[in-house]
Amino acid sequence: MRKLTVEDLHRIDAATFRTAPKVPLVVVLDNIRSLHNVGAMFRTADAFRLERLVLCGITATPPSVEIHKTALGAEDSVAWTYAADTLDAVRRLRAEGYLIAAVEQVEGSVSLDRFTPEPGRRYAIILGNEVKGVRQDVVDAADMAIEIPQYGTKHSLNVSVSAGIVMWHLARLLSLPSLL
């Protein structure tokens, strides 16, 4: 087997990415401390051609050498905005017509493997701080919560790992025909 090159994979450039159709999914980062986690989420959002990231609170924003180390330039292709408060960002997204889902272990959460998106809806998922998770007032403001099934002794995953799992799963379910 021969490893494929970027040319073999026919990847689009950042300028083309910015104008290309996107999966109707926004990722909200609620006070993410690690710049490496932020960079990983940029890179994953690029991989699945998501609409944008919303960086909230203490979450660092580009330009940043530390974000770039993990994002590898995805911070230049993926659209992003900053909101000082996550709750304000959630309210704006709801006003724009997004269904809001916290990725969190809460009473009444829906298991990711059982989640079925409504056709034609746009979604925003909220991922929380590495220690505290999604703020309770933000969970309260969400329309629903999605939980990743886990079977080991630990009760959580790294936030960028959780983001990758949920982004991939929802991108498959929400993909626009032109992306396939």
URKAFEN-V914118 format. One record per residue. RES is the residue in one small letter. PHI is phi as a letter, one per 40 degrees, with the letter a starting at -180 (* if undefined). D_FIRST is the distance of its C-alpha to the first C-alpha in whole Angstrom. Layout:
# URKAFEN-V914118
res=RES phi=PHI d_first=D_FIRST
res=RES phi=PHI d_first=D_FIRST
This chain:
# URKAFEN-V914118
res=m phi=* d_first=0
res=r phi=b d_first=4
res=k phi=c d_first=7
res=l phi=c d_first=9
res=t phi=c d_first=13
res=v phi=d d_first=16
res=e phi=c d_first=17
res=d phi=c d_first=14
res=l phi=c d_first=15
res=h phi=f d_first=19
res=r phi=c d_first=20
res=i phi=c d_first=24
res=d phi=c d_first=26
res=a phi=c d_first=29
res=a phi=c d_first=32
res=t phi=c d_first=30
res=f phi=d d_first=29
res=r phi=d d_first=33
res=t phi=b d_first=34
res=a phi=c d_first=31
res=p phi=d d_first=32
res=k phi=b d_first=32
res=v phi=c d_first=32
res=p phi=c d_first=35
res=l phi=b d_first=35
res=v phi=b d_first=36
res=v phi=b d_first=36
res=v phi=b d_first=39
res=l phi=b d_first=38
res=d phi=c d_first=42
res=n phi=f d_first=42
res=i phi=c d_first=39
res=r phi=c d_first=40
res=s phi=c d_first=36
res=l phi=c d_first=35
res=h phi=c d_first=32
res=n phi=c d_first=32
res=v phi=c d_first=33
res=g phi=c d_first=30
res=a phi=c d_first=28
res=m phi=c d_first=30
res=f phi=c d_first=30
res=r phi=c d_first=26
res=t phi=c d_first=26
res=a phi=c d_first=28
res=d phi=c d_first=26
res=a phi=d d_first=23
res=f phi=b d_first=25
res=r phi=f d_first=28
res=l phi=c d_first=31
res=e phi=d d_first=34
res=r phi=a d_first=35
res=l phi=b d_first=36
res=v phi=b d_first=39
res=l phi=c d_first=40
res=c phi=b d_first=43
res=g phi=g d_first=46
res=i phi=c d_first=44
res=t phi=c d_first=41
res=a phi=c d_first=40
res=t phi=b d_first=39
res=p phi=c d_first=37
res=p phi=c d_first=38
res=s phi=a d_first=37
res=v phi=d d_first=35
res=e phi=c d_first=34
res=i phi=c d_first=33
res=h phi=c d_first=31
res=k phi=d d_first=29
res=t phi=c d_first=27
res=a phi=c d_first=28
res=l phi=f d_first=26
res=g phi=g d_first=28
res=a phi=c d_first=28
res=e phi=c d_first=32
res=d phi=c d_first=32
res=s phi=b d_first=31
res=v phi=c d_first=32
res=a phi=c d_first=35
res=w phi=a d_first=38
res=t phi=b d_first=41
res=y phi=b d_first=43
res=a phi=b d_first=46
res=a phi=c d_first=48
res=d phi=b d_first=49
res=t phi=c d_first=46
res=l phi=c d_first=49
res=d phi=c d_first=50
res=a phi=c d_first=46
res=v phi=c d_first=46
res=r phi=c d_first=49
res=r phi=c d_first=48
res=l phi=c d_first=45
res=r phi=c d_first=47
res=a phi=c d_first=50
res=e phi=c d_first=47
res=g phi=g d_first=46
res=y phi=c d_first=43
res=l phi=c d_first=43
res=i phi=b d_first=43
res=a phi=b d_first=41
res=a phi=c d_first=41
res=v phi=c d_first=38
res=e phi=a d_first=40
res=q phi=c d_first=41
res=v phi=b d_first=45
res=e phi=d d_first=47
res=g phi=g d_first=46
res=s phi=c d_first=43
res=v phi=b d_first=40
res=s phi=c d_first=37
res=l phi=d d_first=34
res=d phi=c d_first=33
res=r phi=b d_first=36
res=f phi=c d_first=36
res=t phi=b d_first=37
res=p phi=c d_first=37
res=e phi=c d_first=40
res=p phi=d d_first=39
res=g phi=g d_first=40
res=r phi=c d_first=41
res=r phi=b d_first=39
res=y phi=b d_first=39
res=a phi=b d_first=39
res=i phi=b d_first=38
res=i phi=b d_first=39
res=l phi=b d_first=37
res=g phi=b d_first=40
res=n phi=d d_first=40
res=e phi=d d_first=38
res=v phi=b d_first=42
res=k phi=c d_first=44
res=g phi=g d_first=42
res=v phi=c d_first=43
res=r phi=d d_first=47
res=q phi=d d_first=49
res=d phi=c d_first=51
res=v phi=c d_first=48
res=v phi=d d_first=47
res=d phi=c d_first=50
res=a phi=c d_first=49
res=a phi=c d_first=46
res=d phi=c d_first=46
res=m phi=a d_first=44
res=a phi=b d_first=42
res=i phi=b d_first=38
res=e phi=b d_first=37
res=i phi=c d_first=34
res=p phi=c d_first=34
res=q phi=b d_first=34
res=y phi=b d_first=34
res=g phi=c d_first=34
res=t phi=c d_first=37
res=k phi=c d_first=37
res=h phi=b d_first=38
res=s phi=a d_first=36
res=l phi=b d_first=33
res=n phi=d d_first=32
res=v phi=c d_first=33
res=s phi=c d_first=30
res=v phi=c d_first=28
res=s phi=d d_first=31
res=a phi=d d_first=30
res=g phi=c d_first=27
res=i phi=c d_first=27
res=v phi=c d_first=30
res=m phi=d d_first=29
res=w phi=c d_first=26
res=h phi=c d_first=28
res=l phi=c d_first=31
res=a phi=c d_first=28
res=r phi=c d_first=27
res=l phi=c d_first=31
res=l phi=b d_first=32
res=s phi=d d_first=29
res=l phi=c d_first=31
res=p phi=d d_first=30
res=s phi=c d_first=29
res=l phi=c d_first=27
res=l phi=c d_first=25
